[in-house]
Amino acid sequence: MRRKICIIGNSYGVSIPKEILEKLQLTPGTQVEVKVDEKAKKIIIEPSVRESFQDTVDKEFAAQVNDFIERYRPALKTLAEK
């Protein structure tokens, strides 16, 4: 699956399709490890081993919070700057 690298603030990012996240049971806010295999020229993204809080957070609630943040990001950013 081909994706583009995009600019996110002072960093870069690649979106991960929802279908892939669902297959791996990953939700917004899940901590991941990003590694580089220089020999194979690959970027490896995998869930962090320290995911103990994931079992206590309701996945539907986490998704709702993420949707809220995405919807109101400009307003939240303005409030944070005040």
N, C-alpha and C positions, 0 to 999 in steps of 0.2 A: 504494500500500500504506500503510495507516494504522498509525502507531506512537504510543506514548505516551512522553512525556518522563518519565524517572525520576530519583530522587535517587541519586547515587553519592558517598558521603562528603560533601564540601563543594561538590561540583559537580553537574552534571546530565548525563544521557546518553540516548541513543536506541539500542536494539539494532538491529543490522543482520542481516537474515535470512541464514542460511547459504547459501541459493541465490544470493543476490546476491554474496556474498563469493567463492563458487566461480566464478561467471561472470566476475568481474574478476580471478580468480587471486590473491586477497588471503588472507593467513593471519593468525592471531593474532600480534600483535607487529609487524605491518606499520605503518610510520610513515605517517601521513596528514596532509594540510594541511586545515585548516578555515578556510573563508573566508565572508564575508558579502557578499551582493549587496543592499545596502540599498534600492536603487531597486526591485528586483523582490521584495524581502522574502524572500530565499532564503538558506538555508545550503548551502554547497557543500563536500562532502568528497571529496578526491581523493588518490590515492597520492602520497607525497612523491617528489621527483625523486632524492633521495639514497638509493636503495635498493640500493647496490652489494653490501651484505652478504647480501641476499636470495638471490643466486645461489649463495652458499656454504653456506647453511643448509638442511639437509634438511627439507622441508615436513612430512613425516610425524613427524619428531622434534619439530619445533616444535609441532605439534598435540598430541603426547603430553605435552610439557612444559606446555602451556596446560591440558590436561585435569587434570594433576597439581595445578597451582596452583589451579584452580577447585575440585577435590575437597577439597584440604587447606587452603584459604584461612584458615579460622579458626585452625587449628593453626599455620600459618606466621605469621599475624599475632601470635599469642600469643608465639611464639618471638622474633619481631622486637622485641617490646616488652621482653624480658628483658635 
